């Protein structure tokens, strides 16, 4: 085992426990709020279009700020910023529970999203700081497991807390976990000196603002309009394209850029980011299409639909750590190919499975898709985080998380549109079971093609390398 070229943590297990809790909290922050939207609408006497900003504000904050957070960590030190992010997330959780109206709650959720962006970006970045290279796969698998657990636990935990104690409980539950995560990270994570570039600006404020506005415009273009891509969506998408062009121009002329564009010249990083986005698009397909197929075609009630929908995150949680050990054993490239192969098999099966096979006919391929995703994500995260120097690890981790978020956002919009076009309807309440089944199969056929594209990129990169 090669020696670590940086201070050792006082306890590797303690450090990993702190990072795991941070990742769990960031993931839980999204899924636990979704189930609370009907209750919040009633509590604040607000329509769904307003209440949904409780979720959107959190996601937008993560998406727009995560790269800036990663760069700031590389310049100022990761440990200090991570502790600040955990403290901010925990404080925002306490304030959220006491929010007197919807508008303050949305603002607090944006602040909570900033804390989550810190935890998501630096959770992965710290793995390379505290473990040797031949052990990073297992640690990435652990963090992937905790992320999946947060997603899986959110709906059931949130529902139970709301039923027993009311909606503030979904925020109060973060307080003890946040305190424990802070204490563990404070005690066990090493303080690693930042390598700021002397003589240059410490932080690219212009690039940060441009990137945040660009990503916000894109995210809003993909999420607003209730599934219909109208003039406002087109205007936002055009603004995002203009913003992206201006951002590239600024970064090329800045002495200390937010993102060194030369990073995208490295084939391994470029391929890893692209495949991460493509795979996330397909994972979102299971969340967008699944509920309609389960309820409209298979005739399941809300409770059974919710239970069936937890199968995917649960499988990802159970396979995360074994996937990490497999990555350490066979290497990132082989594990990535195996994961993508399993996803192709599962999505292809969903594209042809007859509806008369019932729930089992849907769950069995879904298990293959999510198990393949857990293996691919662990391998891809490990491979990406092994590239680039330690001084860029924060921004690389942030870009990895950003690529995943953009894939999820794009998947919700694009795959939702494919689903709607495939069953040729506008009102889901009027959709027949056969029409929804046709839409589901068509959408997963497109999803299989997307994963084939990710596989081709992965194979092509290795051959070129």
C-alpha positions as CSV (number, residue, x, y, z in Angstrom):
1,X,0.0,0.0,0.0
2,X,1.6,3.3,-1.1
3,X,2.0,6.0,1.5
4,X,-0.3,9.0,1.6
5,X,1.4,12.2,0.4
6,X,-0.6,14.3,2.9
7,X,-1.5,14.3,6.6
8,X,-3.3,11.1,7.7
9,X,-6.7,11.4,9.3
10,X,-6.8,10.6,13.0
11,X,-9.2,7.8,12.2
12,X,-10.0,6.7,8.7
13,X,-13.2,5.0,9.9
14,X,-14.2,8.2,11.7
15,X,-13.4,10.3,8.7
16,X,-15.4,8.1,6.4
17,X,-18.3,8.1,8.8
18,X,-18.4,11.9,8.8
19,X,-18.3,12.1,5.0
20,X,-21.0,9.4,4.7
21,X,-23.3,11.3,7.0
22,X,-22.7,14.5,5.0
23,X,-23.5,12.8,1.7
24,X,-26.6,11.1,3.3
25,X,-27.9,14.5,4.5
26,X,-27.5,16.2,1.2
27,X,-29.3,13.4,-0.6
28,X,-32.0,13.2,2.0
29,X,-32.6,16.9,1.7
30,X,-34.1,16.4,-1.8
31,X,-36.2,13.2,-1.4
32,X,-37.7,14.0,2.0
33,X,-39.1,17.4,0.8
34,X,-40.9,15.9,-2.2
35,X,-43.3,13.9,0.0
36,X,-44.1,17.0,2.1
37,X,-45.4,19.2,-0.8
38,X,-49.1,18.4,-0.4
39,X,-48.9,19.1,3.3
40,X,-47.0,22.3,2.7
41,X,-49.6,23.4,0.1
42,X,-52.3,22.9,2.7
43,X,-50.3,24.5,5.6
44,X,-49.5,27.7,3.7
45,X,-52.7,27.7,1.5
46,X,-50.5,27.9,-1.6
47,X,-50.9,26.3,-5.1
48,X,-48.6,23.5,-6.2
49,X,-46.8,25.8,-8.6
50,X,-45.6,27.9,-5.7
51,X,-45.0,25.0,-3.2
52,X,-42.8,23.1,-5.7
53,X,-40.2,25.8,-5.2
54,X,-39.4,24.2,-1.9
55,X,-37.8,21.5,-3.9
56,X,-36.6,23.6,-6.9
57,X,-34.8,26.2,-4.8
58,X,-32.7,23.4,-3.1
59,X,-31.9,21.8,-6.5
60,X,-31.1,25.1,-8.2
61,X,-28.8,26.1,-5.4
62,X,-26.8,22.9,-5.7
63,X,-26.7,23.0,-9.5
64,X,-25.6,26.6,-9.8
65,X,-23.2,26.8,-6.9
66,X,-21.4,23.5,-6.7
67,X,-18.6,24.3,-9.2
68,X,-17.8,27.6,-7.4
69,X,-17.8,25.7,-4.1
70,X,-15.3,23.1,-5.5
71,X,-13.0,25.8,-6.8
72,X,-13.2,27.8,-3.5
73,X,-12.3,24.6,-1.6
74,X,-9.2,24.1,-3.7
75,X,-8.1,27.6,-3.0
76,X,-9.0,28.0,0.7
77,X,-8.8,24.5,2.1
78,X,-11.4,21.7,1.9
79,X,-11.7,20.8,5.6
80,X,-12.7,24.3,6.7
81,X,-15.2,24.7,3.9
82,X,-16.8,21.3,4.5
83,X,-17.3,22.1,8.2
84,X,-18.9,25.4,7.2
85,X,-21.2,23.6,4.7
86,X,-22.3,21.1,7.3
87,X,-22.9,23.9,9.8
88,X,-24.9,25.9,7.3
89,X,-27.0,23.0,6.2
90,X,-27.8,22.2,9.9
91,X,-28.6,25.8,10.8
92,X,-30.8,26.1,7.7
93,X,-32.7,23.0,8.7
94,X,-33.5,24.5,12.1
95,X,-34.7,27.7,10.5
96,X,-36.7,25.8,8.0
97,X,-38.7,24.1,10.8
98,X,-39.6,27.5,12.2
99,X,-40.4,29.2,8.8
100,X,-43.6,31.3,9.3
101,X,-44.5,31.4,5.6
102,X,-43.8,29.8,2.2
103,X,-41.5,32.6,0.9
104,X,-39.1,32.4,3.8
105,X,-39.1,28.6,3.6
106,X,-38.1,28.8,-0.1
107,X,-35.2,31.2,0.7
108,X,-34.1,29.0,3.6
109,X,-34.1,25.9,1.3
110,X,-31.8,27.8,-1.1
111,X,-29.4,28.4,1.7
112,X,-29.7,24.7,2.7
113,X,-28.9,23.8,-0.9
114,X,-25.7,25.8,-0.7
115,X,-24.7,23.7,2.3
116,X,-25.6,20.6,0.5
117,X,-23.5,21.7,-2.5
118,X,-20.5,21.9,-0.2
119,X,-21.2,18.4,1.2
120,X,-21.7,16.8,-2.1
121,X,-18.7,18.4,-3.8
122,X,-16.2,17.8,-1.0
123,X,-17.5,14.4,0.1
124,X,-16.0,12.8,-3.0
125,X,-12.9,15.1,-3.0
126,X,-11.8,14.1,0.4
127,X,-11.7,10.4,-0.4
128,X,-8.4,10.9,-2.4
129,X,-7.1,12.9,0.5
130,X,-7.5,10.2,3.2
131,X,-7.1,6.9,1.4
132,X,-4.5,5.4,-0.9
133,X,-5.5,4.8,-4.5
134,X,-6.0,1.1,-4.2
135,X,-8.7,1.6,-1.5
136,X,-10.7,4.5,-3.1
137,X,-13.1,2.2,-4.9
138,X,-14.5,0.8,-1.7
139,X,-14.8,4.3,-0.2
140,X,-16.6,5.6,-3.3
141,X,-19.0,2.6,-3.1
142,X,-19.7,3.5,0.6
143,X,-20.5,7.1,-0.4
144,X,-22.7,5.9,-3.3
145,X,-24.5,3.7,-0.8
146,X,-25.2,6.6,1.5
147,X,-26.5,8.7,-1.3
148,X,-28.8,6.0,-2.5
149,X,-30.0,5.4,1.1
150,X,-30.9,9.1,1.4
151,X,-32.9,8.9,-1.8
152,X,-34.6,5.7,-0.6
153,X,-35.3,6.7,2.9
154,X,-36.7,10.2,2.1
155,X,-40.3,9.3,1.1
156,X,-41.0,6.8,3.8
157,X,-39.1,8.7,6.6
158,X,-40.7,12.0,5.6
159,X,-44.2,10.5,5.4
160,X,-43.8,8.9,8.9
161,X,-42.4,12.1,10.4
162,X,-45.2,14.3,8.9
163,X,-47.9,11.9,10.1
164,X,-46.5,11.8,13.6
165,X,-45.2,15.3,14.2
166,X,-46.1,17.6,11.3
167,X,-44.0,19.0,8.4
168,X,-41.4,20.8,10.6
169,X,-40.1,17.3,11.6
170,X,-38.6,16.7,8.1
171,X,-36.2,19.6,8.9
172,X,-35.6,18.9,12.6
173,X,-34.5,15.3,11.8
174,X,-31.4,16.8,10.2
175,X,-30.2,18.5,13.4
176,X,-28.8,15.5,15.3
177,X,-27.3,14.0,12.2
178,X,-25.7,17.3,11.2
179,X,-24.2,17.7,14.6
180,X,-22.7,14.2,14.5
181,X,-21.4,14.7,11.0
182,X,-19.7,18.0,12.0
183,X,-18.1,16.5,15.1
184,X,-16.8,13.5,13.1
185,X,-15.4,15.6,10.3
186,X,-13.9,18.1,12.8
187,X,-12.1,15.4,14.8
188,X,-11.0,13.1,12.0
189,X,-10.4,14.9,8.7
190,X,-6.9,16.2,8.1
191,X,-6.2,19.9,7.5
192,X,-4.6,20.0,4.1
193,X,-3.0,23.2,3.0
194,X,-4.6,24.8,-0.1
195,X,-2.4,25.5,-3.1
196,X,-3.6,28.9,-4.2
197,X,-1.8,30.4,-7.2
198,X,0.3,33.3,-5.9
199,X,0.1,36.5,-7.7
200,X,-3.3,35.7,-9.3
201,X,-6.9,36.5,-8.1
202,X,-7.9,34.1,-5.4
203,X,-11.4,33.5,-6.9
204,X,-12.9,34.0,-10.3
205,X,-16.0,36.0,-9.3
206,X,-17.0,36.9,-12.9
207,X,-16.8,33.3,-14.0
208,X,-18.8,32.2,-10.9
209,X,-21.7,34.6,-11.6
210,X,-21.8,33.7,-15.3
211,X,-21.8,30.0,-14.7
212,X,-24.4,30.3,-12.0
213,X,-26.7,32.3,-14.2
214,X,-26.1,29.9,-17.2
215,X,-26.9,26.8,-15.2
216,X,-29.9,28.4,-13.6
217,X,-31.3,29.4,-17.0
218,X,-30.7,25.8,-18.3
219,X,-32.3,24.2,-15.2
220,X,-35.3,26.5,-15.4
221,X,-35.7,25.8,-19.1
222,X,-35.8,22.1,-18.4
223,X,-38.2,22.3,-15.4
224,X,-40.7,25.1,-16.0
225,X,-43.8,24.8,-18.2
226,X,-45.4,21.8,-16.7
227,X,-43.9,19.4,-19.2
228,X,-44.6,21.7,-22.2
229,X,-41.7,23.4,-23.9
230,X,-43.0,26.9,-24.7
231,X,-41.6,30.3,-25.6
232,X,-40.3,30.9,-22.0
233,X,-38.4,27.7,-22.1
234,X,-36.9,28.5,-25.5
235,X,-35.9,32.0,-24.2
236,X,-34.2,30.5,-21.1
237,X,-32.4,27.9,-23.2
238,X,-31.2,30.6,-25.6
239,X,-30.0,32.6,-22.5
240,X,-28.1,29.5,-21.3
241,X,-26.4,29.0,-24.7
242,X,-25.3,32.7,-24.7
243,X,-24.2,32.4,-21.1
244,X,-22.1,29.3,-21.9
245,X,-20.4,31.2,-24.7
246,X,-19.6,34.2,-22.5
247,X,-18.4,31.9,-19.7
248,X,-15.9,30.2,-22.1
249,X,-14.6,33.6,-23.3
250,X,-14.1,34.8,-19.7
251,X,-12.4,31.6,-18.6
252,X,-9.9,31.8,-21.5
253,X,-8.9,35.3,-20.5
254,X,-8.8,34.9,-16.7
255,X,-5.4,34.2,-15.1
256,X,-7.0,32.1,-12.3
257,X,-10.2,30.7,-13.9
258,X,-13.1,29.0,-12.1
259,X,-12.6,26.0,-14.4
260,X,-9.4,25.3,-16.2
261,X,-10.8,24.5,-19.7
262,X,-7.7,22.3,-20.3
263,X,-9.5,19.8,-18.0
264,X,-11.9,19.0,-20.8
265,X,-8.9,18.3,-23.0
266,X,-8.2,15.2,-20.9
267,X,-10.0,12.3,-22.5
268,X,-10.6,10.4,-19.3
269,X,-12.3,13.4,-17.6
270,X,-14.3,14.4,-20.6
271,X,-15.6,10.9,-21.1
272,X,-16.3,10.4,-17.4
273,X,-18.4,13.6,-17.2
274,X,-20.3,12.9,-20.4
275,X,-21.1,9.3,-19.4
276,X,-22.2,10.4,-15.9
277,X,-24.7,12.8,-17.5
278,X,-26.0,10.1,-19.9
279,X,-26.5,7.5,-17.2
280,X,-28.2,10.0,-14.9
281,X,-30.6,10.8,-17.7
282,X,-31.7,7.1,-17.8
283,X,-31.9,6.8,-14.0
284,X,-34.3,9.8,-14.0
285,X,-36.4,7.9,-16.6
286,X,-37.2,5.2,-14.0
287,X,-38.4,8.0,-11.6
288,X,-40.5,9.8,-14.3
289,X,-42.1,6.9,-16.2
290,X,-42.3,4.3,-13.4
291,X,-45.1,5.8,-11.3
292,X,-47.4,6.2,-14.4
293,X,-46.8,2.6,-15.6
294,X,-47.3,1.2,-12.1
295,X,-50.5,3.1,-11.4
296,X,-52.2,3.3,-14.8
297,X,-51.1,0.0,-16.4
298,X,-50.6,-2.3,-13.5
299,X,-53.4,-0.7,-11.4
300,X,-51.4,-0.3,-8.2
301,X,-52.5,2.0,-5.4
302,X,-50.4,4.9,-4.1
303,X,-48.9,2.9,-1.3
304,X,-47.8,0.0,-3.5
305,X,-46.5,2.5,-6.1
306,X,-44.4,4.1,-3.4
307,X,-43.1,0.8,-2.2
308,X,-42.2,-0.4,-5.7
309,X,-40.4,2.9,-6.4
310,X,-38.1,2.4,-3.5
311,X,-36.8,-0.8,-5.1
312,X,-34.3,1.1,-7.3
313,X,-32.7,3.2,-4.6
314,X,-32.7,0.2,-2.2
315,X,-30.8,-2.0,-4.7
316,X,-28.3,0.8,-5.4
317,X,-27.8,1.1,-1.6
318,X,-27.2,-2.6,-1.2
319,X,-24.9,-3.0,-4.1
320,X,-22.8,0.2,-3.5
321,X,-20.2,-1.3,-1.2
322,X,-19.8,-4.7,-3.1
323,X,-19.4,-2.6,-6.2
324,X,-16.6,-0.6,-4.6
325,X,-14.7,-3.8,-3.7
326,X,-15.2,-5.1,-7.2
327,X,-13.8,-1.8,-8.6
328,X,-10.7,-2.1,-6.4
329,X,-10.2,-5.7,-7.7
330,X,-10.8,-5.5,-11.4
331,X,-10.2,-1.8,-12.1
332,X,-12.4,1.1,-13.1
333,X,-12.6,0.5,-16.8
334,X,-13.8,-3.2,-16.6
335,X,-16.2,-2.3,-13.8
336,X,-17.6,0.6,-15.9
337,X,-18.2,-1.7,-18.8
338,X,-19.9,-4.3,-16.7
339,X,-22.2,-1.7,-15.1
340,X,-23.2,-0.2,-18.5
341,X,-23.8,-3.7,-19.8
342,X,-26.2,-4.5,-17.0
343,X,-28.0,-1.2,-17.6
344,X,-28.4,-2.0,-21.3
345,X,-29.8,-5.4,-20.5
346,X,-32.2,-4.0,-18.0
347,X,-33.5,-1.1,-20.1
348,X,-33.8,-3.3,-23.2
349,X,-35.9,-5.8,-21.1
350,X,-38.2,-2.9,-20.0
351,X,-38.6,-1.9,-23.6
352,X,-40.1,-5.3,-24.5
353,X,-41.5,-6.7,-21.3
354,X,-45.2,-7.6,-21.6
355,X,-47.5,-5.9,-19.0
356,X,-49.2,-9.2,-18.2
357,X,-46.1,-10.2,-16.2
358,X,-47.2,-7.7,-13.6
359,X,-45.1,-6.0,-10.9
360,X,-42.4,-8.7,-11.1
361,X,-41.9,-8.1,-14.8
362,X,-41.1,-4.4,-14.0
363,X,-39.1,-4.9,-10.8
364,X,-36.7,-7.5,-12.1
365,X,-35.3,-5.4,-15.0
366,X,-35.3,-2.3,-12.7
367,X,-33.1,-4.2,-10.3
368,X,-30.6,-4.9,-13.1
369,X,-30.7,-1.2,-14.2
370,X,-30.0,0.1,-10.7
371,X,-27.4,-2.5,-9.8
372,X,-25.6,-1.7,-13.0
373,X,-25.9,2.0,-12.2
374,X,-24.4,1.5,-8.7
375,X,-21.4,-0.4,-10.3
376,X,-20.9,2.2,-13.0
377,X,-21.2,5.2,-10.8
378,X,-18.7,3.8,-8.3
379,X,-16.2,2.9,-11.0
380,X,-16.7,6.2,-12.9
381,X,-16.4,8.3,-9.7
382,X,-13.2,6.4,-8.7
383,X,-11.7,6.8,-12.2
384,X,-12.5,10.6,-12.4
385,X,-11.3,11.4,-8.9
386,X,-8.0,9.6,-9.6
387,X,-7.2,12.1,-12.3
388,X,-5.9,15.6,-12.0
389,X,-3.8,16.9,-9.1
390,X,-4.8,17.3,-5.5
391,X,-5.0,21.0,-6.0
392,X,-7.9,20.5,-8.5
393,X,-9.7,17.7,-6.7
394,X,-12.5,20.0,-5.4
395,X,-13.5,21.4,-8.7
396,X,-13.2,18.0,-10.4
397,X,-15.6,16.5,-7.8
398,X,-17.9,19.5,-8.3
399,X,-18.0,19.0,-12.1
400,X,-18.7,15.3,-11.6
401,X,-21.7,16.1,-9.3
402,X,-22.8,18.8,-11.8
403,X,-22.8,16.4,-14.7
404,X,-25.0,14.1,-12.8
405,X,-27.4,16.8,-11.8
406,X,-27.6,18.1,-15.3
407,X,-28.3,14.6,-16.5
408,X,-31.1,14.2,-14.0
409,X,-32.6,17.6,-14.9
410,X,-32.4,16.8,-18.7
411,X,-33.8,13.3,-18.2
412,X,-36.9,14.6,-16.4
413,X,-37.6,17.0,-19.3
414,X,-36.4,15.0,-22.4
415,X,-37.5,11.5,-21.3
416,X,-40.8,12.9,-20.0
417,X,-41.4,14.4,-23.5
418,X,-40.5,11.1,-25.2
419,X,-43.0,9.4,-22.9
420,X,-45.7,11.9,-23.7
421,X,-45.1,11.6,-27.5
422,X,-45.0,7.8,-27.4
423,X,-48.5,7.4,-26.0
424,X,-49.8,10.4,-28.1
425,X,-51.8,12.1,-25.4
426,X,-51.9,15.2,-23.2
427,X,-54.2,14.3,-20.3
428,X,-52.7,11.4,-18.3
429,X,-56.1,11.0,-16.5
430,X,-57.5,9.9,-19.9
431,X,-54.7,7.5,-20.8
432,X,-55.5,3.9,-21.3
433,X,-53.4,1.2,-19.7
434,X,-52.2,0.0,-23.1
435,X,-51.2,3.5,-24.2
436,X,-49.1,4.1,-21.0
437,X,-47.5,0.7,-21.5
438,X,-46.5,1.6,-25.1
439,X,-45.1,4.9,-23.8
440,X,-43.1,3.2,-21.2
441,X,-41.6,0.7,-23.6
442,X,-40.7,3.4,-26.1
443,X,-39.1,5.5,-23.5
444,X,-36.9,2.7,-22.2
445,X,-36.0,1.8,-25.8
446,X,-34.6,5.3,-26.1
447,X,-33.0,4.9,-22.7
448,X,-31.2,1.8,-23.9
449,X,-29.8,3.7,-26.9
450,X,-28.5,6.4,-24.5
451,X,-26.7,3.8,-22.5
452,X,-25.2,2.3,-25.7
453,X,-23.9,5.7,-26.5
454,X,-22.3,5.9,-23.0
455,X,-20.8,2.4,-23.6
456,X,-19.4,3.5,-27.0
457,X,-17.8,6.6,-25.4
458,X,-16.2,4.5,-22.7
459,X,-14.8,1.9,-25.1
460,X,-13.6,4.6,-27.5
461,X,-11.8,6.5,-24.8
462,X,-9.9,3.4,-23.7
463,X,-8.9,2.6,-27.3
464,X,-7.7,6.1,-27.8
465,X,-5.8,6.0,-24.6
